[in-house]
Amino acid sequence: MVLGFVMIPLPKSADVRGWDEIYPLNGPAWSLFYEYVANALYALGVRKLSNRSLGLLVALSAIALIYLAVFGPRGDLIGGWALDPSGIKIGLSRVMFPFFAGVLLMRLGGRLRVPYAFAISSALLIVALCLPRFGGTDHLWINGLYDAACVILLFPLVVAIGAGERMVDGASVRIARFFGALSYPLYITHYPLIYIYTGWVVDRKIPAMEGAIVGVGVCAATVTIAYACLKLYDEPVRRRLTVRFLSPRGRVGGNGSGARANRHDRSQ
């Protein structure tokens, strides 16, 4: 658990649940590990690339993603949580294109201004995520193509449409902002509760009705914990770090670039 707090990945020999997870006590943290890897690559050199070179990196990452989805053993993009050659390949393939395609979109000002952007973006996501798995076990490559098309074509399109929306107001947008702010703390804190709940249901063979009632309570608890983490830890710490490292007063010899970075961070 201590190693998980500081995001040090664990080998298979340290797994305690049999899923070969690099963070066996908080499984979803594996994807955050690869986000750290992508951020490190950006800080160490990718940020200095020209748009053309960055575009080449994005294109190569897209090819790797297609290869994984189409020619992989499952015909999808699932995996990446194990510290072995296969898991590392999947994890890197999953993070490289989305991360650096987002950087390229930001650099190029990738925004599409269309009427009813919020409704269109929502509809595209609902349709994409509700469609079933395609091809069956005999044609895994068909589902691989669909998964790759969603990540490489559809999701950047949704981002560009959302970024181009000028009139961002109203109840629906406020609700979306609330869930958007809640999504990360919920993602990174909910799984230990899932472990406990699942163990209780399976080990004690809990009846469906009793399990459903307690499940509602677990859902409410996860949202409450995530919201508390957001307001009591995440946002205050980010504000203090912004003042310390990005504002002119927090840096010796600041020339205003920190203030510009701060404004840019808020705009994102």
ZIGIKA-V189104 format. One record per pair of residues at least 24 apart in sequence whose ideal C-beta (glycine too) atoms are under 8 Angstrom apart, sorted by the first residue. I is the first residue (numbers start at 1). J is the second residue. Records with the same first field share a line. If there is no record, write none. Layout:
I=J / J
//
This chain:
1=25
4=29
7=32 / 33 / 36
9=33 / 83
10=83
11=83
12=82 / 83 / 84
19=81
20=81 / 82 / 83 / 84 / 87
21=81 / 82
22=81 / 82 / 83 / 87
23=81
25=192 / 195
26=188 / 191 / 192
27=81 / 191
28=187 / 188 / 191
29=188
30=80 / 81 / 91
31=80 / 81 / 91 / 94 / 95
32=188
33=91
34=80 / 91 / 92 / 94 / 95
35=95 / 99
37=91 / 92 / 95
38=95 / 96 / 99 / 100
39=99
42=99 / 100 / 103
46=100 / 103
51=104 / 107 / 108
54=100 / 103 / 104 / 107
55=104
57=96 / 100
58=97 / 100 / 101 / 104
61=93 / 96 / 97 / 100 / 101
62=97 / 101 / 152
64=92 / 93 / 96 / 97
65=93 / 94 / 96 / 97 / 148 / 151 / 152
66=144 / 145 / 148 / 152
67=93
68=93 / 94 / 144
69=143 / 144 / 145 / 147 / 148
70=141 / 144 / 145 / 148
71=141 / 144
72=140 / 144
73=140
74=140
75=135 / 139 / 140 / 141 / 142 / 143 / 144 / 147
76=133 / 140 / 143 / 144 / 147
77=147 / 148 / 151
97=151 / 152
98=151 / 155
101=152 / 156
102=156 / 159
105=156 / 159 / 160 / 163
110=156 / 159 / 160 / 163
111=160 / 163 / 164
112=157 / 160 / 161 / 163 / 164
113=164 / 165 / 166
114=161 / 164
117=161 / 162 / 164 / 165
118=162 / 165 / 168 / 172 / 173 / 176
120=161
121=158 / 161 / 162
124=154 / 157 / 158 / 161
125=158
128=154
181=230
182=223 / 226 / 227 / 230
184=234
185=226 / 227 / 229 / 230 / 234
186=222 / 223 / 226
189=222 / 225 / 226 / 229
190=222 / 225 / 226
193=218 / 221 / 222 / 225
194=218
//
